[in-house]
Amino acid sequence: MKRIIIDTDPGVDDALAILAALNHPEVELLGVVSEPGNVPSDVGARNVIRLFDAVGAPRHLYSRVYRGAVKPLVRSLQTAEWVHGSDGLGDAGFPPPSSEPRTGGVRFLIEVLESSSRGEVSILCLGPLTNIALAVASEPDIAGKVKEVVSMGGWFGLTDFSSGNVTPVSEFNIYNDPEAAKIVYEAFSGKLKAVGLDVTTHPDVALTTREWELLRSSSSRTAQVAARVIEKTLKLFGGRMSPHDPLALLALLKPDLFTFRRYPVVVSLCEGVTRGQTVLERREWLASLGNVPEAHPYVPHPVIEVAADVKAREALSYMLSLLTQR
């Protein structure tokens, strides 16, 4: 059994990941905390409950939905309703939530981790990393309790079919709060997996009108909800969309679908085109030289596992199997 906290900013692809997690028989969902990202945090938390309502999620899960931070650590929030719809769920017309989320998401994260055994809880991060950064800044020791963090975020330049999706080199989640990403990468160095645009935009893992038809015509309640959520975004992008967040979930559930490589990574805090860029430090030869000229600085950076490849067709098939289970 995998004990998971989902930190999310739902969001169309976030919704797919949440729905898939609900259907996995070996996932124990300890809680869901909303991030400021695709939509404001209060909208995202309410969207989680709207999804629970739509698929008939177990009632005990409703009390585990929390609203997290309101804004990034330093910068102003940039949302993405143009992609995800004015409501964040593809303007699919879901009714208002049957209950309201709880407040205090960061405190909830801290309390769950403090009360857990070491290596017992994993965190799946589907949005910017603001909540996690606030939690470890408040209580640094909780980082040692976490089994692993899987973050959908970053573009690392490891594949020739991908690029940034906000700037040419920056991915939305890291761009939105690069200061938070820097804190989280440092706090969880050695046990953070980054699933970036390098793999989530693989052409063979894309959802197309074919998959939409499969979901829409399925007898599965979850599948029909998923079809409603993605319909508008599919049309926006010409009949295909990248399932960014579901792939992060799969990296947690079936890591053998991915090839991960360990790299030191630095997050750019600069303004302009490089804001939020995730830069790989590949100059190991510099570190081995000892004293190096100031013109060639080598500074140790947090080491994370970066997804460099994905078994795309297997991943797509597994994702669809989770979404069509019930």
N, C-alpha and C positions, 0 to 999 in steps of 0.2 A: 504494500500500500504506500502510495506517495502522498505525503502530507504537504499541501501546497497553499501558499497565499498568492493571489493574483493582484498585481498592482497595475491599473489599467485606465485608459482614457476613451471609453467606447463611444463612437468609432465602429465603422462597419467591419473591418477585419478583426478588431478586438472582439466584437460580438461573436464572430465565427469561432474564435479561440475559446471564449467562455462557453459557448454551446457545446463544442467538442469536449471540453473538460468535464462538463456536467454528465456527458454520456460515457465517460471512461470508467470502467468498473473498478479500477485500482487507484483512482484519485480521491483523496479525502480533501475536500475544499474547506480550509480553515477560515477563510475570509476573502473578501474582495474589497480593495481600497481604490478609490478613484483618484486619478491624477489630473492636473490641469494640462490639457494637450489638444487633442482633436476637437474637444468641446470643453467648456468650463467644467470644473470639478463637480459642481452640484448637478449639472446636467448628466455627466457621466455616471454618477452614483445612482441617479434615478433610472438611467438606462439599464443598469444591471438588473434592477427590480422589474423593469418592464420586460426584459428578456426572461427572467424567472417566471413572471406571470404568463408569458406567451407559451412557454413549454411545460408549465406545471411543475416547476422545480420543487423539491422537498421544502416544507415550510420552515424547517430549522435553519435553512440557509439564509432566510430573509434577515434574520437578526445579525448576520455576519457581514452585512454590506455597510461600508463606511465611506463617508466623504473625507478626502484627504486635503492636501494643501490647496490653497486658492490660486496661487501664482508661482512662477519660477522663483528661485532664490534671489536673483539679482535683476533680471530683465522683465520686460512686459510680456504677457502671454500672447502667443500667436496661435489662433485656432485654425481649423481646417474644415469648416462647414461646407465649403465649396466642393469638397470631395465626399464628405460623409453625410451631407444633407443638413438642413437647419436643425434637426433634432438629434443628429449624430447616428441615427439608425436608418439612413437612406430615405428619410421621409416616407417610411412604409405605413404610417398611420396606426401605430400601436397606441392603445389607450393610455391614459395617465397611470402611473404606478399605483398598485393597490396599497402600498405602505411607503413610508418615507425612510431613506437611509439614515443610519446613525452618523453623528459627527465624531470628530476626534480620531481620524484614521491613522495618523502618525503614532499617537499613543497606543492605539490598538496593535499596530505592528510591534512596537516595543514590548508590550505586555505578553503577546503571544510568544515572541522569541525568548523573553526572559523566563517564561514558565516552561519552555520546552527543553528537552535533552539536547545535548550537543549533537549536531549532524542529523537532526530529526526532521527539520522543516526546510523546504525549498521555496524560493521566491521567484515567481514568473512575472517579469516586468514587461508590459506591453506598451508603455508610453514613456514619456520623460521620467527621469529618475529622482524627481524632487522629493517625494515622500521618503524614499529609502535614504537619501542624503540627510534629510532632517532627522530621521531616526538614528542613524549612526553618529551624527554630530552630537545628538543629545545623550546617547548611551553607546559609546564606542564598543563596549564589550559584547554587544549583541551580534556583531559581525562574526565572532568566533562560534556562535551557536548555529549559524546557518549552514545547511548542508551544501547548497549551491545556489547561485543566482543565475538565471537565464534571462538575458535582456535582448528584446528586439530593438536593435539600434545600431547606427553607424554605417558608414561605407568605407571599406578598407582597401579598395583597389586590387582585389584578388581575382576578379573575373572580368572578362572583356565585354560582357553584355550589360554591365551595370554602371551606374554613376550615382551621385547624390540626387536627392529629390527636392531639396530646397535651394541649395546652391549646387554648382557642378560637383562639389566634393563633400557636401554635408547632408546628412539624413535628418528627417524632421524631429525625431525624438531627442537626439543629442543636440541639435541646433536650438531647440526650444529652451533647454536648460543645460548648457555645457558645464557650468560650475557644478551642478549636481552630479553630472556624469563623472567629472574628475574626482569628486569626493568618493563616489561609489566604486569606481575602478580602483582607487587606492585602498579603500577599506576592504574590498573583497578580492584583492590581488591573489591570483592562484586558484580561485574557485568561482570565477565569473565566466560564463559563456556568452559571447556576443553573436547573435544571429542577425547579420546585417543585410543590406541590399545586395551584397555580393551573391547571396544564395536565394533571397526571397524574390528576386526578380528573374530567376531562372525561367526561360521561356517554357520549359516543359512542366512547370509546376503551376502555371497560371490557371486561374478559373476563367472559363469561357462560357459562351451561351450554351454550349453542350452540357457543361456541369450544372449550369443554372436550370436547364430543362430537367436534368436528372433529379435535382433537389426539389424542383417545383412539382414534379409528377410522383414523387415518392409518397408512400403512405405514412412515412415518419413525420411526426409533428415537428421535431427539431429541424428536419430538412426543409419543410415548408416555411418555417420561420426564417431559416437561413436564406432561402430563395428570395423572400420578401426584402430582407435586409440588403442584399447585394445588387438587386435589380437596377437601381438608379446609378450606382457607381459603375456597374458593367457598361451601361449605355454611355456614360460620360467618357469612358476610356475605350470606346469603340468595340465593345464586346469581349474584353479580357481585362482581368485585374490580378494583381499580385497578392497572394494570401500571406502578407508579412507576419502578422501575429500568430496565425495557426502554425506557421513553421517554427516559431519560437516554442510553442507548446510541444510540438513534435520533438524538438531538440531535448526537451526535458523528459518526455515519455519514451522516445525511441532514438537515443543519441547515435545508434549505429547507422541511421540514415544519413548521417553527416560526416564529413571530414573536418576535424578541428585542428588548428595549428596554434601553438603558443607563441605569442608575441608580446614584447613590451609595447604599450600603447600610450600615446599622449593625446589629450583632448585640447584642441585649440580654443582658447578663450578670446581670441582676437575678434574685432569687428570686421564686417565685410564678407568677402566671398569665402574665407576660411573659417568663419565662426562655426564652431561645433564639428570641425573636421576631426576625424579619428585617424591619427597618423601612426603607422607602424614604425617602430625603431628596428631596422634590420641590420644595423652596422655593428654586428657582434665583434668584428675584427678590431674596432676602435677600443672596445672594452678590454680586449686582451693586451693592448699595448701599454697599459698603465698610464703614464703621463702623456697627455696629448695636447697639442697647441690649443689655445683659447679659441682659435678660429674653427676648431672642429670639436665642439663640446659633446661629450657623451654623458648624459645624465640618466641614472637608472629610473625607469618608469614602471608602473604596475604591470604585471604580466597577466594577460587574459587569454582565454581560448577563443579564437575567432573561427567562425564557420567559413571554410574555404570552398566547400563543395557539398552538394546534396544529391542523393539518389532521387531525382525529381519525380519520376513517374511513380515510384514506390511511395514517396511522401504524399503525392496527390491522392493516390488510391487509399492510403491509410486515413488521410484527412476526411475523405468522403465517407469512408466506412464509419467513422465516428459520428459524422453529422447525420447519417441515415439510420442509426441504430434504433431510435425510438421516438 
